[in-house]
């Protein structure tokens, strides 16, 4: 094994069994196959990780670590982090720290993230603080730094360090100029972290004031100010914040809160004015809300209120037509789009298949897909196979993909597993990916002469 190869294989999920399929194999009782792949000479990381976790859950930590040992021997940080987590769960913090420390000292960000709470738990919080505080500009590591500071009672100190980084005249990290156009807040989540520190110190009003003063930074569609207002029951304040029209994540959080409280009508009314302007995906969120609560016909009308051709909207709308037993109407909607556009590329055409199948016209869907100008492409073949499998024709779907098994391996392997052909599926996934030479440069080169 080689750390670089392991890293590439894991990131691309090529030449290995993907994690979701590993879990499926275990659920179906194929633990012997997972174990064999975990222990193979050219071992499969996702199988090894799953098998080690299972052993650890059964109290066999040493056996679990022996499964990871060949991966650890390569010097691969991902293996060290996994082993450290298993050791930590077994109350063997010192060993876990010993595994992670060399990587952390070398600047591996993920190792530092894992190491910090272990050091705190082991009474070495000051050491964690010393490692992290020079890296305060790194958004990924600023979060564990805040956790460590709070554990040490040094929350004020970190909050002040983060506040200093919000100064408008702060120099650029790269060139040192305060006039640089690239200059921005580093870490980008500084305001959120200051507020988090204050709130965890019990100073909720200060936390809220910071977010208002500097502006909260939404992360993964979550607005920290909206989350804080919900947490502390300040719903009327959240209403005012969401109503300003500048914070789509706050609108979403308010609607979610009302839905959680059973006020579906109130949640819908929060979305409606924004849905009319299609602000922050409010139209889609409103339609999904209505559909969740048995109001599918209303959801369809919300989606049809604006003529949108984007894939997300059409996917959702066609799915709603099928769910409401109005698949023929969905096909008519696609016909109207095709008529206006004068063409029907695959991204639009592919929506016909599920609707035709919902109408009991699977044979027609199959014929149309094969006759489409893009019907022989790999993506069209896989789309048709999914349709066939979803309609109960797994054998036919597998046969279609087996015309080029290596190209379609990611789609074919799960089908083979469900058909009981587990050995074939694993062998197919573990087949090395053929190396393809890079294409010849055309038009320019990044090597002299340029």
N, C-alpha and C positions, 0 to 999 in steps of 0.2 A: 504494500500500500504506500501511497505517496500523498502528503498533505495537500499539495496543489491540485492533484487529480481528484481527491476526495471533495475538496471545496468546490471544484467546477461541477462535479457530478451532482453534488447536493443542490447547488444553486440552479442548475438546469433541469434536474430530475431526469437526466438521461443516463441510460445504462444501469438503472436501479429501479427498485419497486417504490413507487411514490408513497408517502406517509398515509394518505387516506386509504390506499389499497392494502397497505400493511395492516391497518386497523380492521379492515373488512376481512382479511384472511384470518386474523385472530378471532373475530366474532363468529366466523363460520367453522371454527375449530381446527384450523390448519396451522397450529402452533409449531408442529414439527417442521414445516416448510420454512416458516419465519426463522426458527432457530438455526436451521441448516444454512440459510442465506447469511444470517448474522455471523456464523462461525466459519464461513467459507474463506479460502485463502485470499480471494479478491473480494472480501466481505461487502455486504450491502449495508450502508450506514443506517438507513431508516429501519431496516429489520433489526440491526444490532441495538439501536436505541430503544425500540419497542420491546425487544426481548429483555434487555437490561432493566427497563422500568418494571416489567412484569415480575422479574426475579426480586427486585428491590421491594416491591409491594408485598411479596410473600416473605419478607424478612431475610432474604438471601443476598445481602449487600455485597459480600465478598465475591460470590458467584457472578453477580451483576457486573462488578468491576472487572472480572476476568474476561467477560464478553467485550468490554470496551478497551481492554489492554492493547490489542494490536493497533487500534486507532490512535490511542494515546501515544504509542511508541513512535508514530510519525511526527509528533510535535504539532499536531493539528489543534488549534485553539478550541474549535467547536466540541471536540471530544473531551478536552479538559473541562470545559464548562459543564457538559452533561455529567461527567463523573463527579465534579464538585457538587452539583445539585443533589446527586444520589447520596454522596457522603454527608452533606448538610442535613438531608432528611433522616439520616441514620445517626444524627448527633455526633458526627465525626468531623467537627469544624476545622480542627487543626490540619487534618489531611487535606481537606478541601482548600483551605487557604494555601497550603504548600503547593498544590497543583496550579492554582490560579496566579500566585504571586509573580512568577517569572514573566508570564504573559502581560500582566498589568504593568510591571516595571518597564517592559518593552513598549508600552503605549497602546496595547490592544484595548480598544474602548469597551468592547463587550465583556472582556475579562474584568476590567475595572468595575463595570456595572454589577457583575456577579459578586466580586470580591468585597465591595463596600459593606453590604449588610452582614456578611459573614464576620468581618472585622468588628463591626459594632456589637454583634451578638457575642463575640468572643472577648469583649472587654478591650478592644483595640481601636475604638472609635477615633481617637486622636490621630492614629496612623492613617486611617481612611481619609480623614479630613485633610491631612498633609498631602496625600496623594492627589486628591480631587481639586483642592482650592486653586492650584495653578491652572487648572483646565476649566475654569468657570465660564469661559467664552464658548465652550462646546455645549450646545443645547442638550445633547444626549446625556452628558455627564453632570450637567448642572442640576438635574433632578435628584440623582442620588446624593449629590453634595448637600442639597437642602435637607434631605432626610437625615444625613449624618449630623449636620449642624444642629438640627432640632434635638437629636438624641443626646448631643453634648451640651445642650442649653445655649448654643451659640447662634440661634436663629436670627437675632438682631444683627449680628456681624455679617452673615451671608446676605440678609436683606439689604444692608447698606452697600455691600459690594455690588450687588445686582442693580441697585438704584443708581449707583455711580455710572453704570454702563448705559443708562438711559439719557445721560446728559447730551443735549443737542450739539455741543461743540467737542464731543469726544473724538479723538483722532481715529482715522481708518486703521484697522488692524494690519493691513498689508503695507501701505505706503507711509503711514504716520501723519497724513494731512487731514485737517479737520474740514477741508473743502472738497474732499474726494467724493465723486458721484456714487462710488460703490459703497460708501460708508453707510452702515445700518446698525441696528441693535444686535449685538452678539452677547449672549445667546438670544435668539428670536423670541424665546418663551420667558424672557426675564420678568416681564410684568406678571404673567400667570404664576410664576414661581414665588415672587414677592407676596402676592395675594395668598398663595397656598401656605406660605410660612406664617403669615399673620393670622390666617384663619385657624391653623393648627395650634397657634399660641393662645387661642381664645379671643383674638382681637378681630372679630368678624367685621365690625364697622370699618376698621382700617383697611381690611382686605377689600371690601366692596369699594371703598373710596379710591384705592389704588387702581382698581380695574376701570372705574369711571374716569379717573384723571388721565390715565395713559392709554386706555383702550385695550380691552381684552383681545387676545389672539386666539381665534377658534382653531382647534386641532381636531381633525377627524370629525368635522361637523358638530363639534361640541364647543359651546361658548362657555368659558369658565365663569363669567359673571352670571349667566343664566343658570348654570348648575348650582352656583352658590346661593342664589336667590331662592331656588326651589328647595335646596337643602335646609334653609333657615325659614321656610314658610312665608317668604315675602313675595307672594304671588301678584299682588296689585302693583308692586314695584316692577316685577317682571313684565306685566302687561304694558306698562308705560315704556319700558325699555324695548320691548318687541314692536310696539306700535310706531316707533320712530322711523321704521322703514329701512334702517341701515344694517340690521342684524338678522339675517335669515336663520342662523342657527338658534337665535333666541326665540324666533317665531316657532320653530320646530319644537324646542324644549317646552314652551308653554303649551302647545297643542298636545304633546306627549303627556305632560303632567295632567291635563284635564281628562285625557283618555284614561289614564291610570286611575283617576278618581271616579270613572264611570260617566263623565260628562262628555259623551261623544258629540252631541249637538254643539256644545261650547267649543270643543276642539275643532270642529268643522268650520265654525264661524271665525276662528282665529286664522285659519288658512284662506278663507274665501277671498278677502280683498287682495291678498298677495297672489292668489291663483289667477285672478283676472289679469294681473300684469305679468304673470309667469315669473315671479320673483323668487329666487332661491329654490327652484323646483317645487314650489308650493302646490302647483297644480297636480303633480304626480303624487305628492304626499297626501293631498286631500283625497284623490281618487283611491289610493291604497287604504286610507282610513275608512272611507265609505265601504269599500269592498270587504274589509275585515269584519264589518258589522252588518253584513247581509244587505247592503244597499248597492249592489253591483250595477243596477241600471242607472242610478244617479252617478256612479263612478264613471261609467261610459260617457255620459253626457258631459261630465266635467272634462274628460280627456278630448272629447270632440269639439269642445267650445272654441278651441284655437286650432287652426290647420297647421299641424307640425309634421314634418317628414323625418325627424331625427329617429334613429334606431331605437333608443330607449323608450320613447313615447309610443312608437308603433308596436314594439314588442309587448309592452304592458297592455295597450288597447286590444290587440288581437287576443292576448291571453284572457282578458276580461270578456270579450265576445264569446270565446269558447266556454268559459266557466259559467256564463249566463245562458248557455244553450242557444246562442245567437250567432253560431259560426257562419251561417250563410250571409248574414249581415256583415260580418267581418270580411268575407270574401268580396262582397260588393264594395266595401270601403277600399279594399286594395285595388279593385278594378277601376274605381274612380281616380285613384292616385295614378295608376298606370296610364289612364287616358289623358290626364293632364300633363304628365311628364313625357309621354311618348316612348317610354322605355321602362324596363323592369329588370334592373341589375340584380345580382344574386341576393344582396343584402335585403332587398325588398321582397323578392320572389320567395325566399326561404320561409317567410311567414305564412305562405299559403299551405304548406304541408300539414302542420298541426290543425289548421282550420278544416282542410279537406278530410283529414282523418276523423275529426270530431263530427263531421257530417256523414261518416261511414263510407267515405270515398277514398280509401287508402290506395287502391289500385291506380286511381287517377293521379293521386299525389306522386306515386312512384314513377308513373310514366312521364308526368310533366317534369319532374326533377331530372330524369335522365335525358329528356329532350332539350333542356335549357342549354344555351350556349356555354355556360360555365359548369354544366352538370358533371363533366369528367374531372373537374379539379378536385384536389384532395379535400378541400373544405366542404365542397358540395357532397362528396361521397360520405364524409363523416356526418354531415347534417342528415342525410337520408338514412344512414345507419341508426342514428339516434331516434329518428321518427319510427323506423321499423321496430327497434327494440322497445320503445315506449308503447307501441301498439301490440306488444306481445309476440313479435316475430324475431326473437333473439337469434335463432339459428340463421335466418336469412341475413340479418344484420351482420353477424360474424362472418358469413361467407362473402359478403360484399367487401368487408374490410380486409379479408384474407387475400384479396387480389394483389395487395401490396402491403404485407404485414408489417414490415419495418417502418414504413412511412406512417402507418396508422396505429402503431403499437400502443400509444397512450389511450386511444379510444377502444382498441380491440381487446387489450388485456383485461379490463374490468368485465367485459362481456364473457370472455373465456372463463373467468373465475365463476361467474354466475351460472355458466353452463356446466360447471364441474370439471373444466379442463385446466385445473390450477397449475399443474406442472408446465404445460405449454405457455400459459400466461407469464409465469415467472421467467422461464427460459427466454421468451421473446423480449421481455423488459430488460433482462440482464445481458442481452447481446450487445457487444460494444458498438457504439455509434461510429459508422464509417467516417473517416476524416475527409473533409471536403476542402480542396485547395481554395484559398481566397481568390475572389475574382480579380482579373487584371484591372489595374487602374484605368479609368477613362476620363479624359478631359483635364485632369490635374493630378499632381502627385505631391505628397508631403515630404518627399526626399529631394535633395538637390540633384539636378537643376529643377526648380519648381515649375 
